[in-house]
Amino acid sequence: MIFGSPYKPKKVKKEEYEFLHLISKKLAKKYPYLETQVNKEFILKKRSDPRKNGTFSLILNAQIEKQYSNKNLPRFFLIQNIRVWNIQKKDYEIINLHVVEGMLVGYQVKSRIKHLDLTKIDVSRINEKHFSDMDRANLLKAFNGISTEIEMFLDINETFTIEIQEGKFYTIKNLGDGNYLAIDDAGSIYSLIHDPYEVKEIYKNKDSFIAAIKSGEFKL
């Protein structure tokens, strides 16, 4: 990696493998391809996103991705509203899974796994959230090519279009609290702030933006 990052990969703990395995097993009737993926050979490490409470991306073994990847499945979607009983809160905790081409690439859990009763997993209310392939295609067109190294720090798979008075923008990074980094069709990078409302061009073009990330001038 050519620059430092707050998203330093960490080891996946035994309890986290168990957590993901039991949830995927519970989902096996609808998503039979997930359970076999939860193993140390395929899921190597995890990376947390401090701007998204309890969200983790999984670092997968690229050498065996072909065993699990299925391009006939949606490019990217979320499995939402998985409920697991939280012993401490005495209420259900909501869990979301992130799936790309049939591969488990991330999850969100806002509590500590040790506080969850993994014998009480409820998948009766699950739903899927899909993202427009057209939005992603438009974003990649605006970027005119982006390296995997840079893409891993952005939210390319979760992009959506924002059309406001100032123009049309494609989100590239969720900053939390309704705030985003975004790119327009000309390739300029903007910060879109929810409250107080502000649309501000921060880089004239994507090359300047990427250079600033690599140099450490701009921290994601």
C-alpha positions in Angstrom: 0.0 0.0 0.0 1.4 3.3 -1.0 0.0 5.5 1.8 -1.2 5.2 5.4 -4.8 4.7 6.3 -7.1 4.8 9.3 -8.6 1.6 7.9 -5.8 -0.7 8.8 -6.8 -4.4 8.3 -7.2 -6.5 11.5 -7.4 -10.1 12.2 -10.8 -11.8 12.2 -11.5 -13.2 15.6 -12.8 -16.7 16.3 -16.1 -15.2 17.7 -16.5 -13.2 14.5 -16.2 -16.3 12.3 -18.7 -18.0 14.5 -21.0 -15.0 14.3 -20.9 -14.9 10.5 -21.2 -18.7 10.2 -24.3 -18.9 12.3 -26.0 -16.1 10.6 -25.2 -17.4 7.1 -26.4 -20.8 8.2 -29.7 -19.3 9.3 -30.0 -17.6 5.9 -29.1 -20.8 4.0 -32.6 -21.4 2.6 -32.6 -18.2 0.6 -28.8 -17.6 0.3 -27.2 -21.1 0.2 -24.0 -19.8 -1.2 -23.0 -17.8 1.9 -22.4 -20.4 4.5 -19.4 -22.2 2.8 -17.6 -18.9 2.4 -17.2 -18.2 6.1 -13.8 -19.8 6.6 -10.2 -18.7 7.4 -9.0 -19.6 4.0 -11.3 -17.2 2.2 -12.0 -14.5 4.7 -8.5 -13.3 5.6 -9.0 -10.0 7.5 -11.4 -7.3 8.3 -11.3 -3.5 8.1 -13.5 -1.1 10.1 -14.9 2.1 8.9 -14.9 4.7 11.7 -17.4 6.9 9.9 -20.0 4.1 9.8 -20.9 2.8 13.2 -20.2 -0.9 13.4 -19.5 -1.4 9.7 -16.7 -3.8 8.6 -15.4 -4.8 5.2 -13.9 -8.2 4.7 -10.6 -8.8 2.9 -11.0 -11.9 0.8 -8.5 -14.3 -0.7 -8.4 -13.2 -4.3 -6.8 -16.4 -5.4 -9.9 -18.4 -4.6 -12.6 -15.9 -5.3 -13.7 -17.8 -8.4 -14.9 -20.6 -6.1 -17.5 -18.3 -4.6 -18.1 -15.5 -7.1 -21.3 -15.7 -9.2 -21.7 -12.9 -11.8 -25.3 -14.0 -12.4 -26.2 -12.6 -9.0 -26.6 -8.9 -8.3 -23.4 -6.8 -8.4 -24.0 -5.5 -4.9 -26.8 -5.6 -2.4 -27.5 -5.6 1.3 -29.3 -8.3 3.3 -31.0 -6.1 5.9 -33.0 -6.6 9.2 -31.3 -9.8 10.4 -32.2 -9.7 14.1 -30.1 -11.2 16.9 -31.0 -11.0 20.5 -28.8 -8.6 22.6 -28.4 -10.0 26.1 -27.3 -6.6 27.5 -30.0 -4.5 25.9 -32.7 -7.2 26.3 -33.8 -6.4 22.7 -33.0 -7.4 19.2 -29.9 -6.0 17.4 -30.2 -5.4 13.7 -27.5 -6.9 11.5 -26.8 -6.2 7.8 -24.7 -8.2 5.4 -23.0 -6.8 2.3 -22.9 -9.1 -0.7 -21.0 -8.6 -4.0 -21.6 -11.1 -6.8 -22.6 -13.7 -4.2 -19.6 -13.1 -2.0 -19.9 -11.8 1.6 -17.8 -8.7 1.6 -18.9 -6.9 4.8 -21.3 -6.6 7.6 -22.7 -4.1 10.1 -23.3 -4.8 13.8 -23.5 -1.9 16.2 -23.0 -3.9 19.4 -20.2 -6.1 20.6 -20.6 -9.7 19.5 -20.1 -11.0 23.0 -23.3 -9.3 23.9 -25.3 -11.3 21.3 -27.1 -14.6 21.9 -26.3 -16.4 18.7 -28.9 -19.1 19.5 -31.6 -16.4 18.9 -31.2 -15.3 15.3 -34.4 -14.2 13.6 -34.4 -13.9 9.8 -38.2 -13.7 9.3 -38.1 -10.0 8.5 -35.1 -9.7 6.2 -35.2 -7.6 3.1 -32.7 -6.7 0.4 -31.5 -3.2 -0.6 -30.2 -3.0 -4.1 -28.1 -0.2 -5.8 -28.5 1.0 -9.3 -25.9 -0.4 -11.8 -26.6 2.7 -13.8 -25.5 5.0 -11.0 -22.3 3.0 -10.6 -21.6 3.0 -14.3 -22.1 6.8 -14.4 -19.7 7.3 -11.5 -17.0 5.1 -13.0 -17.5 7.1 -16.3 -17.0 10.3 -14.4 -13.9 8.9 -12.7 -12.6 7.7 -16.1 -10.9 4.8 -14.5 -9.9 4.2 -10.9 -7.4 1.8 -9.4 -8.4 -0.9 -7.0 -6.1 0.6 -4.4 -8.1 3.9 -4.4 -11.5 2.2 -4.8 -11.1 0.3 -1.6 -11.2 3.5 0.4 -14.3 4.8 -1.4 -18.0 3.6 -1.4 -18.2 2.9 -5.1 -20.6 0.0 -4.7 -23.0 2.0 -2.6 -23.1 5.1 -4.9 -26.3 6.8 -5.7 -27.2 10.0 -7.6 -28.0 13.3 -5.9 -29.7 15.9 -8.1 -29.9 19.3 -6.5 -29.9 22.9 -7.6 -26.1 23.0 -7.8 -26.1 20.0 -10.2 -26.0 16.2 -10.4 -23.5 14.3 -8.3 -22.6 10.7 -7.7 -21.6 9.9 -4.1 -18.2 8.3 -3.6 -17.8 8.4 0.2 -20.4 8.3 2.9 -19.1 10.7 5.7 -22.0 9.9 8.0 -24.9 12.1 9.2 -26.1 12.6 5.7 -22.8 14.1 4.4 -21.0 12.8 1.3 -18.0 13.2 -0.9 -19.3 13.2 -4.5 -18.1 13.6 -8.1 -19.9 15.4 -11.0 -19.9 14.5 -14.7 -16.9 16.8 -15.2 -14.8 14.9 -12.7 -14.7 17.5 -10.0 -14.9 16.4 -6.4 -17.3 18.0 -3.9 -18.3 17.8 -0.3 -22.0 17.7 0.2 -22.9 18.8 3.7 -26.3 18.2 5.1 -26.5 20.6 8.1 -25.6 23.4 7.7 -26.3 22.9 4.0 -23.2 23.3 1.8 -22.1 22.2 -1.6 -18.3 22.9 -2.0 -15.9 22.0 -4.8 -12.8 20.7 -3.0 -10.8 19.4 -6.0 -11.1 20.5 -9.6 -10.5 17.0 -11.0 -10.2 13.4 -9.8 -6.5 13.3 -10.5 -5.8 16.1 -8.0 -8.1 14.3 -5.5 -6.3 10.9 -5.9 -2.9 12.7 -5.7 -3.9 14.4 -2.5 -5.0 11.0 -1.0 -1.7 9.4 -1.9 0.4 12.2 -0.6 -1.5 12.3 2.7 -2.8 15.9 2.1 -6.3 14.6 2.1 -7.5 12.0 4.6 -10.5 9.9 3.9 
